[in-house]
Amino acid sequence: MSEIIIFGHKNPDTDAIGSAIAYSYLQNKLGLQTKAVALGEAGDETKYALDHFGLQHPEIVERLENPGDPVMLVDHNEFQQSIDGIEDAEILSVVDHHRIANFETSNPLNFRAEPLGSTCSIVYKLFKENQIDISQDIGGIMLSAIISDSLLFKSPTCTPTDAEIAKDLAEIAQVDLNTYGLDMLRAGTNVDKFTEEEILEGDAKTFEMGESTVRIGQVNVVDIQDVLKRKETLIHEMEKLSTANNYGLYLLVITDILESNSQGLVVGSQLEAVEEAFATGIENHEIALEGVVSRKKQVVPPLTEALS
């Protein structure tokens, strides 16, 4: 068998890249020949974590070279979020903590999905089950992923299991959990240097909901006004992207990581469904998302129900 590549979703976040690196390390220890790759450039938060623990950014790959290439997926399973050519790949395993949708294979595979706050929490459990030691750098990037996806344990997706795993990984990584966590999260919140498209697409995913294709982006900040001051140009870019890609809805979730609150910008033809999903009105493309911090648990489910 040729080298197996392991990757997370497009527009990779810290969990997508961190779980690919950690899962590849584990599989290599178990005797396979694997390589972690990324389906895009890491953001500032992820780069901070990689630099802190002395890890290289994985090679960026956009398309599978050959039909039947062996792959392993982490932090996603929906084909529209995966590598171009995934339909023709030989998928050997999936490790994920998201919903399961639009996924089909011709052969059996190992599929590990758990409702935890981070894919790296599941990978940690796999290390323990296989009695493989976790090195300081791998422990550090796994810890970073859990902090990122849980917003330092403030997200409703975070479970007691995630928090306990993070404590153990902080000891392995030799960092103070809260100090490192806040520094890492703040590293990813400077949006002034980004274009409108980079803000929108830096952490965006596409979902099929009913008859609609919905694009949901999320950006973390320490002041929501840092994004809203560019509202008009962001709306224009969202409309342009929606036309080019046939999105029925485009929602940008702007999350204040310190206050655990969000504000949304939305464009599309089904705004009534968005108002129904969040039980509040849209005014000039803007919607208040009180207490919302998790796209996976607080945005995708109510939108899916409203559009179904």
Secondary structure, 3 states (H helix, E strand, C coil): CCCEEEECCCCCCHHHHHHHHHHHHHHHHCCCCEEEEECCCCCHHHHHHHHHCCCCCCEECCECCCCCCEEEEECCCCHHHCCECHHHCEEEEEEECCCCCCCCCCCCCEEEECCCCCHHHHHHHHHHHCCCCCCHHHHHHHHHHHHHHHCCCCCCCCCHHHHHHHHHHHHHHCCCHHHHHHHHHHHCCCCCCCCHHHHHHCCEEEEEECCEEEEEEEEEECCCHHHHCCHHHHHHHHHHHHHHHCCCEEEEEEEECCCCEEEEEEEECCHHHHHHHHCCCCECCEEEECCCCCHHHHHHHHHHHHHC
